[in-house]
Amino acid sequence: MKNFKITLMAFIAMLFISSCSSVDGNKSFTIDVKLDGLPEGKELYLQQQTDNGYEVIDTAKVDNAGMVFKGNLEQPKLVYITSSAFRGAIPVFIEAGKMEVVGRLDSLSKAKVNGSKAHEFYASVNGKLADLDKIWQDFYYGPYRAMSSEEKAANEDRINMLYDSAQSMKAKYLEDELLKSGNEPATPLIALNNIDEMDIVAAQEIYDNLSPEIVNAADAKRMAARIAIIKRSAIGQPLIDFSMNDTTGNAITLSEYAKGKYVLVDFWAAWCAPCRRENPNVVANYKKYHDKGFTVFGVSFDQKKENWIKAINDDGLVWGHVSDLQYWSNAAGKLYGIRSIPQNILLDPDGIIIAKNLRGPALGEKLEELLGE
């Protein structure tokens, strides 16, 4: 299915259940935690996301008096309650003052966060997004997955239509809701997490409407950086140049490789099943249009070199390939703001981005338009 991708956010979601942020600086907070079914003696951890991953900022141990986290806020932020006693995490949007988290170990996703109005806003918006996702999920995870291969092929247009409809409705809802919520601490984080589905003009308008307190928060700064990347890598912009090593350790520079040709810069990985399913389509178009001035430049998000090279050989990917073997921290991926794969950009012979995310029939149709049948 053309619209389903392996995303960075999906990988994070396996570890953490998403959430939000808050506003008012240098204030103290407490979080009382009541989790039925948590074994006595187990520790709970309060974690926050940083540019280098997640770090523990406080620890609480279970005893008869319960569990309490305490701290001071330089600025409002999203934190996660984790433990070796359970998988996943409970997100809490910290505000100054006293908060309470109540839940059961066997149903953490239903844990309630009380005492934070910002968290209420975040939970409300994400609850609406979850409801809209049911438009495609109820069909995909129900009847569709039980179908035979032939039935799935016959229903592929339907599932794609449902998925596209849900994304369009989510984008419209977010653009309307977040534009009027510039003083809500969770607004920049929600926008950031969904920005790839929104119109970039609307995202910029949402950012511009943030209150002075919110616009100085860390999530707002990340949102601004994400908007800048999206604009810099938009259709009509010149390529963002980079050099990276090929499979033999020799550096290849994109601008030199792309000079005078139509080049599909293909972000992929050996471990990415949707990428591997798309590879035969890319190979077919490479064979058809290579003599007319088309080529491909593969940028891998792999970590293991042997897996990367094996996938190249197994799939017959005879074009140029580079990787720094840094997984989601791939330097080229960061330049282009890649947060999901497969993704691609098409460059013209002058190095201008003329299309993005051409998969399935769309790739061949675009190349036919440019290079003839």
Secondary structure per residue as TSV (DSSP state, phi and psi in degrees):
chain	resnum	aa	ss	phi	psi
A	1	M	-	360.0	130.2
A	2	K	T	-65.2	-24.3
A	3	N	T	-96.8	-9.5
A	4	F	-	-91.9	129.6
A	5	K	-	-134.6	155.0
A	6	I	E	-81.7	122.7
A	7	T	E	-114.9	153.7
A	8	L	H	-61.1	-40.1
A	9	M	H	-64.3	-32.5
A	10	A	H	-65.4	-37.6
A	11	F	H	-66.8	-41.7
A	12	I	H	-63.7	-38.3
A	13	A	H	-62.9	-25.7
A	14	M	H	-65.2	-26.4
A	15	L	H	-100.1	-34.2
A	16	F	-	-136.1	143.8
A	17	I	-	-90.8	121.4
A	18	S	-	-57.7	160.1
A	19	S	-	-166.4	-136.9
A	20	C	-	-137.9	-145.6
A	21	S	-	-160.6	178.9
A	22	S	-	-152.2	-176.7
A	23	V	-	-144.5	128.3
A	24	D	-	136.1	116.0
A	25	G	S	-90.5	156.0
A	26	N	S	50.7	48.9
A	27	K	E	-119.0	150.8
A	28	S	E	-84.8	156.8
A	29	F	E	-142.1	155.7
A	30	T	E	-134.3	146.1
A	31	I	E	-127.7	109.8
A	32	D	E	-84.6	128.1
A	33	V	E	-115.8	126.3
A	34	K	E	-126.8	102.8
A	35	L	E	-119.2	104.9
A	36	D	E	-64.5	136.0
A	37	G	T	93.9	-2.2
A	38	L	-	-81.0	123.5
A	39	P	-	-60.6	138.7
A	40	E	T	-64.2	140.9
A	41	G	T	95.6	-14.8
A	42	K	-	-75.6	143.3
A	43	E	E	-93.0	147.0
A	44	L	E	-109.3	146.8
A	45	Y	E	-121.8	140.6
A	46	L	E	-103.8	118.7
A	47	Q	E	-119.0	153.1
A	48	Q	E	-132.5	153.3
A	49	Q	E	-84.3	138.1
A	50	T	E	-125.7	177.6
A	51	D	T	-65.4	-19.1
A	52	N	T	-109.0	16.6
A	53	G	E	122.2	-145.6
A	54	Y	E	-115.4	141.6
A	55	E	E	-132.0	146.3
A	56	V	E	-81.2	127.9
A	57	I	E	-111.4	-11.8
A	58	D	E	-163.4	157.5
A	59	T	E	-133.1	139.9
A	60	A	E	-131.1	138.9
A	61	K	E	-109.4	141.4
A	62	V	-	-72.1	129.7
A	63	D	B	-148.4	-174.0
A	64	N	T	-65.1	-22.5
A	65	A	T	-84.1	-4.4
A	66	G	B	97.4	-158.6
A	67	M	E	-133.7	135.2
A	68	V	E	-138.8	133.3
A	69	F	E	-105.6	142.1
A	70	K	E	-136.4	153.1
A	71	G	E	179.1	-178.2
A	72	N	E	-119.5	147.7
A	73	L	E	-106.9	123.8
A	74	E	S	-77.9	-35.7
A	75	Q	S	-155.6	154.0
A	76	P	-	-58.3	147.6
A	77	K	E	-159.1	161.3
A	78	L	E	-86.2	134.2
A	79	V	E	-129.9	165.8
A	80	Y	E	-128.4	134.7
A	81	I	E	-93.9	123.1
A	82	T	E	-130.9	167.5
A	83	S	E	-165.4	155.3
A	84	S	T	-71.5	-9.6
A	85	A	T	-83.0	-12.0
A	86	F	E	-150.7	159.9
A	87	R	E	-91.4	155.4
A	88	G	E	81.5	-157.0
A	89	A	E	-159.8	160.5
A	90	I	E	-108.0	116.2
A	91	P	E	-79.9	140.9
A	92	V	E	-137.3	127.0
A	93	F	E	-90.4	105.7
A	94	I	E	-75.4	130.8
A	95	E	-	-124.1	162.5
A	96	A	S	-62.6	139.6
A	97	G	E	116.1	-161.1
A	98	K	E	-105.3	130.0
A	99	M	E	-123.5	162.9
A	100	E	E	-138.3	137.7
A	101	V	E	-120.3	122.7
A	102	V	E	-125.5	129.8
A	103	G	E	-171.9	-175.8
A	104	R	E	-121.5	147.0
A	105	L	G	-63.4	-30.6
A	106	D	G	-87.5	3.3
A	107	S	G	-152.2	57.9
A	108	L	G	-61.4	-31.2
A	109	S	G	-64.8	-16.3
A	110	K	G	-99.0	7.0
A	111	A	-	-59.7	139.6
A	112	K	E	-100.5	136.5
A	113	V	E	-110.4	115.9
A	114	N	E	-110.6	149.8
A	115	G	S	93.9	6.8
A	116	S	-	-131.6	107.2
A	117	K	H	-66.3	-33.8
A	118	A	H	-63.8	-38.9
A	119	H	H	-67.1	-36.3
A	120	E	H	-59.8	-42.6
A	121	F	H	-64.3	-46.3
A	122	Y	H	-59.5	-47.3
A	123	A	H	-63.9	-37.4
A	124	S	H	-64.4	-47.1
A	125	V	H	-64.4	-45.7
A	126	N	H	-70.8	-27.0
A	127	G	H	-64.9	-40.0
A	128	K	H	-65.3	-41.8
A	129	L	H	-62.2	-40.1
A	130	A	H	-64.2	-39.3
A	131	D	H	-62.6	-41.0
A	132	L	H	-68.0	-34.2
A	133	D	H	-65.4	-22.9
A	134	K	H	-64.6	-18.8
A	135	I	H	-55.1	-41.4
A	136	W	H	-102.4	-30.3
A	137	Q	H	-66.6	-37.8
A	138	D	H	-61.7	-35.8
A	139	F	H	-80.3	-43.4
A	140	Y	H	-66.2	-48.2
A	141	Y	T	-83.6	-4.6
A	142	G	T	-106.5	-104.1
A	143	P	T	-58.0	-41.0
A	144	Y	G	-61.6	-45.5
A	145	R	G	-68.7	-20.4
A	146	A	G	-88.2	-4.7
A	147	M	S	-77.8	159.3
A	148	S	-	-73.3	169.1
A	149	S	H	-59.4	-39.0
A	150	E	H	-67.1	-41.5
A	151	E	H	-66.9	-38.1
A	152	K	H	-62.1	-43.0
A	153	A	H	-61.1	-40.0
A	154	A	H	-69.4	-24.9
A	155	N	T	-104.6	8.0
A	156	E	H	-62.4	-41.3
A	157	D	H	-62.4	-35.7
A	158	R	H	-66.9	-46.9
A	159	I	H	-66.7	-36.1
A	160	N	H	-66.4	-37.9
A	161	M	H	-65.1	-42.9
A	162	L	H	-63.5	-43.4
A	163	Y	H	-63.2	-47.2
A	164	D	H	-62.1	-38.7
A	165	S	H	-63.3	-43.6
A	166	A	H	-63.0	-42.6
A	167	Q	H	-65.0	-39.8
A	168	S	H	-65.0	-42.7
A	169	M	H	-66.7	-38.3
A	170	K	H	-63.8	-44.3
A	171	A	H	-61.7	-44.7
A	172	K	H	-63.4	-43.8
A	173	Y	H	-61.0	-47.0
A	174	L	H	-63.5	-43.9
A	175	E	H	-61.3	-40.8
A	176	D	H	-71.7	-46.4
A	177	E	H	-70.3	-44.1
A	178	L	H	-76.3	-26.9
A	179	L	H	-65.4	-31.2
A	180	K	T	-95.0	9.1
A	181	S	-	-123.9	40.7
A	182	G	T	-67.0	-15.4
A	183	N	T	-101.1	7.7
A	184	E	-	-89.6	126.5
A	185	P	T	-58.0	-30.0
A	186	A	T	-81.9	-10.9
A	187	T	H	-56.5	-50.9
A	188	P	H	-64.2	-33.7
A	189	L	H	-69.2	-43.8
A	190	I	H	-61.7	-43.7
A	191	A	H	-62.5	-43.2
A	192	L	H	-62.1	-42.9
A	193	N	H	-68.3	-20.3
A	194	N	H	-120.9	12.3
A	195	I	G	-65.7	-27.8
A	196	D	G	-70.5	-18.0
A	197	E	G	-93.4	-12.9
A	198	M	S	-97.1	158.9
A	199	D	-	-68.1	132.7
A	200	I	H	-65.5	-30.0
A	201	V	H	-64.7	-42.1
A	202	A	H	-65.8	-40.8
A	203	A	H	-61.3	-41.9
A	204	Q	H	-63.7	-39.1
A	205	E	H	-65.5	-40.0
A	206	I	H	-61.9	-44.5
A	207	Y	H	-62.0	-45.4
A	208	D	H	-63.6	-21.2
A	209	N	T	-92.9	-0.3
A	210	L	S	-65.3	143.5
A	211	S	-	-68.0	159.4
A	212	P	H	-55.4	-36.1
A	213	E	H	-69.1	-42.6
A	214	I	H	-70.8	-38.3
A	215	V	H	-66.1	-17.3
A	216	N	T	-92.8	-2.6
A	217	A	S	-75.0	158.1
A	218	A	H	-60.4	-40.7
A	219	D	H	-65.5	-34.7
A	220	A	H	-67.6	-37.5
A	221	K	H	-66.3	-38.3
A	222	R	H	-66.7	-36.7
A	223	M	H	-63.1	-43.7
A	224	A	H	-61.7	-41.4
A	225	A	H	-65.6	-39.0
A	226	R	H	-65.9	-41.9
A	227	I	H	-60.0	-42.7
A	228	A	H	-62.3	-41.4
A	229	I	H	-64.4	-44.9
A	230	I	H	-60.6	-43.1
A	231	K	H	-67.3	-38.6
A	232	R	H	-69.4	-25.9
A	233	S	T	-109.2	22.1
A	234	A	S	-78.6	161.6
A	235	I	T	-58.2	133.1
A	236	G	T	100.7	-13.7
A	237	Q	S	-90.4	152.5
A	238	P	B	-70.7	155.5
A	239	L	-	-57.6	152.0
A	240	I	-	-96.3	113.2
A	241	D	-	-78.0	151.4
A	242	F	-	-160.4	159.3
A	243	S	E	-121.6	141.7
A	244	M	E	-154.3	155.7
A	245	N	E	-79.1	145.0
A	246	D	-	-86.8	-169.9
A	247	T	T	-67.0	-18.3
A	248	T	T	-100.0	2.4
A	249	G	S	91.4	5.2
A	250	N	-	-90.6	135.7
A	251	A	E	-75.7	137.1
A	252	I	E	-123.3	132.6
A	253	T	E	-99.7	129.7
A	254	L	H	-56.0	-47.4
A	255	S	H	-61.3	-34.9
A	256	E	H	-73.2	-41.4
A	257	Y	H	-64.4	-36.3
A	258	A	H	-88.1	-9.6
A	259	K	T	-56.6	123.3
A	260	G	T	75.5	12.0
A	261	K	S	-133.6	160.0
A	262	Y	E	-83.2	122.6
A	263	V	E	-126.5	126.7
A	264	L	E	-92.7	109.7
A	265	V	E	-85.2	110.4
A	266	D	E	-108.1	112.6
A	267	F	E	-91.4	120.3
A	268	W	E	-154.3	-175.3
A	269	A	-	-162.1	153.9
A	270	A	T	-62.6	-33.6
A	271	W	T	-82.5	-5.8
A	272	C	-	-89.7	104.5
A	273	A	H	-59.9	-44.9
A	274	P	H	-61.1	-33.9
A	275	C	H	-63.6	-46.2
A	276	R	H	-65.7	-34.5
A	277	R	H	-68.3	-28.8
A	278	E	H	-82.3	-22.0
A	279	N	H	-55.2	-43.0
A	280	P	H	-58.8	-35.0
A	281	N	H	-65.5	-41.9
A	282	V	H	-66.2	-41.3
A	283	V	H	-60.6	-45.2
A	284	A	H	-61.2	-42.0
A	285	N	H	-72.2	-33.0
A	286	Y	H	-61.5	-46.8
A	287	K	H	-63.5	-37.4
A	288	K	H	-74.0	-35.6
A	289	Y	H	-116.4	-0.7
A	290	H	G	-59.7	-42.8
A	291	D	G	-70.2	-11.9
A	292	K	G	-98.4	4.7
A	293	G	T	109.0	19.0
A	294	F	E	-111.1	140.0
A	295	T	E	-146.9	178.2
A	296	V	E	-128.7	148.0
A	297	F	E	-129.3	105.5
A	298	G	E	-85.0	129.4
A	299	V	E	-117.8	111.1
A	300	S	E	-94.7	139.9
A	301	F	-	-98.8	25.4
A	302	D	-	-74.2	164.0
A	303	Q	S	-112.3	-32.1
A	304	K	-	-103.3	119.1
A	305	K	H	-61.0	-39.2
A	306	E	H	-64.7	-36.2
A	307	N	H	-68.3	-40.4
A	308	W	H	-59.9	-50.8
A	309	I	H	-66.3	-39.2
A	310	K	H	-61.9	-42.2
A	311	A	H	-65.6	-38.8
A	312	I	H	-58.4	-47.2
A	313	N	H	-70.3	-43.6
A	314	D	H	-63.1	-36.4
A	315	D	H	-94.0	-1.9
A	316	G	T	66.2	42.8
A	317	L	-	-90.9	91.8
A	318	V	-	-90.0	7.7
A	319	W	S	-93.5	-174.3
A	320	G	E	-72.1	142.7
A	321	H	E	-135.4	140.8
A	322	V	E	-138.7	157.2
A	323	S	-	-166.4	148.8
A	324	D	-	-104.2	6.5
A	325	L	S	55.8	38.6
A	326	Q	-	-111.7	17.4
A	327	Y	G	59.4	-133.5
A	328	W	G	-69.9	-10.5
A	329	S	G	-90.0	12.3
A	330	N	-	-48.3	127.2
A	331	A	H	-63.1	-41.0
A	332	A	H	-67.1	-37.7
A	333	G	H	-61.0	-38.7
A	334	K	H	-66.2	-39.4
A	335	L	H	-59.7	-38.3
A	336	Y	T	-97.7	4.8
A	337	G	T	66.2	34.8
A	338	I	-	-78.5	117.8
A	339	R	-	-120.0	3.3
A	340	S	E	-152.7	150.8
A	341	I	E	-134.3	150.7
A	342	P	S	-74.7	145.4
A	343	Q	E	-142.1	155.9
A	344	N	E	-152.6	161.3
A	345	I	E	-131.4	144.6
A	346	L	E	-108.9	125.3
A	347	L	E	-103.4	143.9
A	348	D	-	-88.4	175.6
A	349	P	T	-61.3	-15.7
A	350	D	T	-94.5	5.0
A	351	G	S	80.8	21.3
A	352	I	B	-96.3	137.9
A	353	I	E	-73.4	119.0
A	354	I	E	-115.3	-9.4
A	355	A	E	-163.8	160.1
A	356	K	E	-140.5	145.9
A	357	N	-	53.6	53.7
A	358	L	-	-88.0	109.4
A	359	R	-	-131.5	159.2
A	360	G	T	60.8	-143.0
A	361	P	H	-60.5	-25.6
A	362	A	H	-60.1	-33.7
A	363	L	H	-66.4	-49.7
A	364	G	H	-62.9	-38.9
A	365	E	H	-63.6	-40.9
A	366	K	H	-68.4	-41.8
A	367	L	H	-67.5	-36.2
A	368	E	H	-64.2	-39.7
A	369	E	H	-61.7	-38.5
A	370	L	H	-84.0	-37.8
A	371	L	H	-118.7	-1.8
A	372	G	-	86.2	170.8
A	373	E	-	-71.0	360.0
